[in-house]
Amino acid sequence: MKRTLTIAAAFAGLLLAFGTAARAQQSGGFSTTAPNAILMDSASGSIIFQKAADELIPPASMSKLMTLAVLFKALKDGKYKLEDEFTTSENAWRTGGAPSGTSAMFIPINSKTPISELIQGIIVQSGNDACITVAEGIAGSTEKFAVMMEEEARRIGLKKSTFRNPTGLNHPEHLMTARELTQLARYIIKEYPDYYKTFSQREFQYRKHKFYNRNPLLREEGLGVDGMKTGHTTEAGYGIVVSSIADGRRLIGVMAGLQTEKERKSETQRMLEWGAKSVSRAKLFNAGEAIGYARVWGGSDFYVPLGGEGDLEVILPKYPVNQKIRGEIVYEGPLKPPVRKGDQVAMFRVTSTAPGSSEPIAVSETPLYAERDVDEASFVWRGVDSLLHLGFRVVPDVRRFLNR
């Protein structure tokens, strides 16, 4: 059951901060023709804008980010080196190479290619043959590799995405959400900074072929884009995962389901420009400070304190004057033990509403994490807690009372 706790005390200063910023800018909010879209502040994880961000959609080549995430992890774990080579099978050549009619690196059949070149072929050219070569090299088959993709997705916190191939070519069960694409991009940027540099590579020479990065925003001056991945199939439409740095602040966005390449470029550029200019950041809580508490049913403690990843910052529009701001802790509860320190268990949701309106201008969501471990209680205490859960909306500290 979804639970919400309203936080009021922290917002006196927040209202003042955004009210001051609002007087400097009175422009409108952001909207897009993209069926699915999301924009995240990378540092805080706050969601600045979202539209149907939790709908499962065909991701096309944007899901190659998960193929790369599996490969990057194998490299980081020391299972492979960049100079190691994988062989391109007839299957990889036929279903993802030149005969396939899809985006390809044009690797000759039965040839060996260094992993470093395969990474460039996936990122710059979106080569399906390169993806299949990696999948078969690591797992032996694309089917087994898809299982690894889904396992890695769950490990890093993607709960809804399902994978059936390493390429993103259409399959009715190969699905992701815009939100989870954004989360995956953020994970790659933070976890694999050395490999992330390749996403800004504008061209790649492989044998007699010269490939140019399919991300059109890399070439836009002043936008600060340095990644990540485009995608297109007939079923998915045109989509993009994009990351940019403006004024020292990284934004990560996703747009999906657009009708043309031109629309994909223009809509994504508008979103990034809006995100860079039209929102402001405010710190509400210091690192290590308890923001609130989430109920734990059957645990060694009734509640677990919640904190941010470092200082808790929220991102909201700079407009309009006198906007109403509401903060809530939202989680699926009660939580069930064991809960481990550092587990993401809730979201801090801040809603901004214009004066006289009930429709939110923007909703900023920031992950909250457990501040300590909560283990499973004994059988007796779990029974007592079940009775308390049924009988009380607010659970008293019965153990402290009984131990007096």
Secondary structure in CASP SS format (residue, H / E / C, confidence):
PFRMAT SS
TARGET T0000
AUTHOR 0000-0000-0000
METHOD secondary structure of the structure
MODEL  1
M C 1.00
K E 1.00
R E 1.00
T E 1.00
L E 1.00
T E 1.00
I E 1.00
A C 1.00
A C 1.00
A C 1.00
F H 1.00
A H 1.00
G H 1.00
L H 1.00
L H 1.00
L H 1.00
A H 1.00
F H 1.00
G H 1.00
T H 1.00
A H 1.00
A H 1.00
R H 1.00
A H 1.00
Q C 1.00
Q C 1.00
S C 1.00
G C 1.00
G C 1.00
F C 1.00
S C 1.00
T C 1.00
T C 1.00
A C 1.00
P C 1.00
N E 1.00
A E 1.00
I E 1.00
L E 1.00
M E 1.00
D E 1.00
S C 1.00
A C 1.00
S C 1.00
G C 1.00
S C 1.00
I E 1.00
I E 1.00
F E 1.00
Q E 1.00
K E 1.00
A C 1.00
A C 1.00
D C 1.00
E C 1.00
L C 1.00
I E 1.00
P C 1.00
P C 1.00
A H 1.00
S H 1.00
M H 1.00
S H 1.00
K H 1.00
L H 1.00
M H 1.00
T H 1.00
L H 1.00
A H 1.00
V H 1.00
L H 1.00
F H 1.00
K H 1.00
A H 1.00
L H 1.00
K H 1.00
D C 1.00
G C 1.00
K C 1.00
Y C 1.00
K C 1.00
L C 1.00
E C 1.00
D C 1.00
E E 1.00
F E 1.00
T E 1.00
T C 1.00
S C 1.00
E H 1.00
N H 1.00
A H 1.00
W H 1.00
R H 1.00
T H 1.00
G H 1.00
G C 1.00
A H 1.00
P H 1.00
S H 1.00
G C 1.00
T C 1.00
S C 1.00
A C 1.00
M C 1.00
F C 1.00
I C 1.00
P C 1.00
I C 1.00
N C 1.00
S C 1.00
K E 1.00
T E 1.00
P E 1.00
I H 1.00
S H 1.00
E H 1.00
L H 1.00
I H 1.00
Q H 1.00
G H 1.00
I H 1.00
I H 1.00
V C 1.00
Q C 1.00
S C 1.00
G C 1.00
N H 1.00
D H 1.00
A H 1.00
C H 1.00
I H 1.00
T H 1.00
V H 1.00
A H 1.00
E H 1.00
G H 1.00
I H 1.00
A H 1.00
G C 1.00
S C 1.00
T H 1.00
E H 1.00
K H 1.00
F H 1.00
A H 1.00
V H 1.00
M H 1.00
M H 1.00
E H 1.00
E H 1.00
E H 1.00
A H 1.00
R H 1.00
R H 1.00
I C 1.00
G C 1.00
L C 1.00
K C 1.00
K C 1.00
S C 1.00
T E 1.00
F C 1.00
R C 1.00
N C 1.00
P C 1.00
T C 1.00
G C 1.00
L C 1.00
N C 1.00
H C 1.00
P C 1.00
E C 1.00
H C 1.00
L E 1.00
M E 1.00
T C 1.00
A H 1.00
R H 1.00
E H 1.00
L H 1.00
T H 1.00
Q H 1.00
L H 1.00
A H 1.00
R H 1.00
Y H 1.00
I H 1.00
I H 1.00
K H 1.00
E H 1.00
Y C 1.00
P H 1.00
D H 1.00
Y H 1.00
Y H 1.00
K H 1.00
T H 1.00
F H 1.00
S H 1.00
Q C 1.00
R C 1.00
E E 1.00
F E 1.00
Q E 1.00
Y E 1.00
R C 1.00
K C 1.00
H E 1.00
K E 1.00
F E 1.00
Y E 1.00
N C 1.00
R C 1.00
N C 1.00
P H 1.00
L H 1.00
L H 1.00
R H 1.00
E C 1.00
E C 1.00
G C 1.00
L C 1.00
G C 1.00
V E 1.00
D E 1.00
G E 1.00
M E 1.00
K E 1.00
T E 1.00
G E 1.00
H E 1.00
T E 1.00
T C 1.00
E C 1.00
A C 1.00
G E 1.00
Y E 1.00
G E 1.00
I E 1.00
V E 1.00
V E 1.00
S E 1.00
S E 1.00
I E 1.00
A E 1.00
D C 1.00
G C 1.00
R E 1.00
R E 1.00
L E 1.00
I E 1.00
G E 1.00
V E 1.00
M E 1.00
A E 1.00
G E 1.00
L E 1.00
Q C 1.00
T C 1.00
E H 1.00
K H 1.00
E H 1.00
R H 1.00
K H 1.00
S H 1.00
E H 1.00
T H 1.00
Q H 1.00
R H 1.00
M H 1.00
L H 1.00
E H 1.00
W H 1.00
G H 1.00
A H 1.00
K H 1.00
S C 1.00
V E 1.00
S E 1.00
R E 1.00
A E 1.00
K E 1.00
L E 1.00
F E 1.00
N C 1.00
A C 1.00
G C 1.00
E C 1.00
A C 1.00
I C 1.00
G E 1.00
Y E 1.00
A E 1.00
R E 1.00
V E 1.00
W C 1.00
G C 1.00
G E 1.00
S C 1.00
D C 1.00
F C 1.00
Y E 1.00
V E 1.00
P E 1.00
L E 1.00
G E 1.00
G C 1.00
E C 1.00
G C 1.00
D C 1.00
L E 1.00
E E 1.00
V E 1.00
I E 1.00
L E 1.00
P E 1.00
K C 1.00
Y C 1.00
P C 1.00
V C 1.00
N C 1.00
Q C 1.00
K E 1.00
I E 1.00
R E 1.00
G E 1.00
E E 1.00
I E 1.00
V E 1.00
Y E 1.00
E E 1.00
G C 1.00
P C 1.00
L E 1.00
K C 1.00
P C 1.00
P C 1.00
V E 1.00
R C 1.00
K C 1.00
G C 1.00
D C 1.00
Q E 1.00
V E 1.00
A E 1.00
M E 1.00
F E 1.00
R E 1.00
V E 1.00
T E 1.00
S E 1.00
T E 1.00
A C 1.00
P C 1.00
G C 1.00
S C 1.00
S C 1.00
E C 1.00
P E 1.00
I E 1.00
A E 1.00
V E 1.00
S E 1.00
E E 1.00
T E 1.00
P E 1.00
L E 1.00
Y E 1.00
A E 1.00
E C 1.00
R C 1.00
D C 1.00
V E 1.00
D C 1.00
E E 1.00
A C 1.00
S C 1.00
F H 1.00
V H 1.00
W H 1.00
R H 1.00
G H 1.00
V H 1.00
D H 1.00
S H 1.00
L H 1.00
L H 1.00
H H 1.00
L H 1.00
G H 1.00
F C 1.00
R C 1.00
V C 1.00
V C 1.00
P C 1.00
D C 1.00
V H 1.00
R H 1.00
R H 1.00
F H 1.00
L H 1.00
N C 1.00
R C 1.00
END
